[in-house]
């Protein structure tokens, strides 16, 4: 059977939609739903109670640490992990995952599909051994083996990309990471503060895992380029604000016939 685990913080609206989707469309495919919550101040816990999902609180968040809590709390051999702002779409989402694990005892994890990079690597059959970033696990919509996790827990000392780090590690140990054509959606609008938080983690993660160093020229090119792009986008937006305004005035005097 399958355990579904969800990482969340102050996303009760998205969480409610995800839980509604899971309980109404996939009740026969999953054995339990666990929400690992980082001290939400909204009504996330009430939402979980409404859908009979187990609610687990963590006070100190890290990507690897929270993923380890998710795996530890799961009671079943296949663990499917979501973020609260992602949700399965294809009707056979979990059945395809189960079939893959049933037919490959060496399987450590499966990457589901949600965006063009996934589709291209899946269609072109580019394995995680060649591209662990775009073909490796992504913990907003992936499945992993609890048995393999018990031997190789997620690292908690990485800033981010705990999913990609685990991918490379279990591949080196001789396990398989594969795609599965289970489709999910990833829907979130981040605030500038959230984007900056992600930027900082990505900078550290890219250095730790992919050994992408940063040069002084990159820093200043990024600064100047960022200012220039912001100015250009601002001027373009102002241009089309005026164009929409004048078009609607023109339309008021030139309305077509109604059908």
Residue pairs with C-beta under 8 A, 6 or more apart in sequence:
1 30
1 31
1 76
1 77
1 78
2 29
2 30
2 31
2 76
2 78
2 79
2 80
2 94
2 97
2 98
2 143
3 30
3 31
3 32
3 34
3 74
3 75
3 76
3 78
3 79
3 80
3 146
4 22
4 30
4 32
4 33
4 34
4 79
4 80
4 81
4 82
5 33
5 34
5 35
5 36
5 70
5 71
5 73
5 74
5 79
5 80
5 81
5 82
6 15
6 18
6 33
6 34
6 35
6 36
6 53
6 81
6 82
6 83
6 84
7 36
7 38
7 66
7 67
7 70
7 81
7 82
7 83
7 84
7 139
8 14
8 15
8 35
8 36
8 37
8 38
8 40
8 44
8 83
8 84
9 37
9 38
9 39
9 40
9 61
9 84
10 40
10 41
10 42
10 44
11 40
11 42
11 44
11 84
11 85
12 40
12 42
12 43
12 44
12 46
12 47
14 84
14 85
14 187
14 188
15 35
15 44
15 47
15 48
15 84
16 47
16 50
16 51
17 87
18 82
18 84
18 85
18 86
18 87
19 33
19 47
19 48
19 50
19 51
19 53
20 51
21 87
21 88
22 30
22 33
22 51
22 87
22 88
23 33
23 51
23 52
25 88
25 91
26 88
26 93
26 94
29 93
29 94
29 95
29 98
30 80
30 94
31 75
31 76
32 54
32 74
32 75
32 76
33 51
33 52
33 53
33 54
34 53
34 54
34 56
34 70
34 73
34 74
35 44
35 48
35 53
35 54
35 55
35 56
35 84
36 56
36 58
36 66
36 69
36 70
36 73
37 44
37 45
37 55
37 56
37 57
37 58
38 57
38 58
38 59
38 61
38 66
39 57
39 58
39 59
44 55
45 55
48 54
48 55
49 55
54 73
56 69
56 73
58 65
58 66
58 69
62 156
63 139
63 158
63 159
63 160
63 161
63 162
63 201
64 154
64 155
64 156
64 157
64 158
64 162
64 165
65 154
65 156
67 81
67 139
67 154
67 162
67 163
68 153
68 154
68 156
70 79
70 81
71 79
71 144
71 146
71 149
71 153
71 154
74 146
76 146
77 101
77 145
77 146
77 147
78 97
78 98
78 101
78 143
78 144
78 145
78 146
79 143
79 144
79 145
79 146
79 149
80 94
80 97
80 142
80 143
81 139
81 140
81 141
81 142
81 143
81 144
82 88
82 140
82 141
82 184
83 139
83 140
83 141
83 186
83 188
85 140
85 186
85 187
85 188
86 114
86 140
86 141
86 184
86 185
86 186
86 187
87 184
87 185
87 187
88 94
88 112
88 141
88 182
88 183
88 184
89 183
89 184
89 185
90 96
90 181
90 182
90 183
90 184
92 182
93 112
93 182
93 183
93 184
94 182
96 180
96 181
96 182
97 110
97 112
97 143
97 180
97 182
100 107
100 110
100 178
100 180
101 107
101 110
101 143
101 145
104 176
104 178
106 174
106 175
106 176
107 145
107 175
107 176
107 177
107 178
108 144
108 145
108 148
108 170
108 171
108 175
108 176
108 177
109 137
109 142
109 143
109 144
109 145
109 148
109 166
109 167
109 170
109 177
109 178
110 137
110 142
110 143
110 144
110 177
110 178
110 179
110 180
110 182
111 118
111 128
111 135
111 136
111 137
111 138
111 142
111 177
111 178
111 179
111 180
112 118
112 138
112 141
112 142
112 143
112 179
112 180
112 182
112 183
112 184
113 119
113 122
113 179
113 180
113 181
113 182
113 183
113 184
114 140
114 141
114 183
114 184
114 185
114 186
115 186
117 134
118 134
118 179
120 126
120 134
121 131
121 134
121 135
121 179
122 179
122 181
126 134
126 135
127 135
127 177
127 178
128 135
128 136
128 167
128 171
128 177
128 178
129 171
132 164
132 167
132 168
132 171
132 177
133 164
133 210
135 177
135 179
136 163
136 164
136 167
136 168
136 177
137 144
137 163
137 164
137 166
137 167
137 177
138 163
139 162
139 163
140 184
140 186
141 184
141 186
142 163
143 180
144 166
148 170
148 175
152 166
152 169
152 170
152 173
154 162
154 163
154 165
154 166
155 162
155 165
155 166
156 162
158 165
158 205
158 208
158 209
159 200
159 201
159 204
159 205
159 208
160 198
160 201
160 202
160 204
160 205
161 205
161 206
161 208
161 209
164 209
165 208
165 209
167 177
168 209
170 177
171 177
190 198
203 214
206 212
207 213
207 214
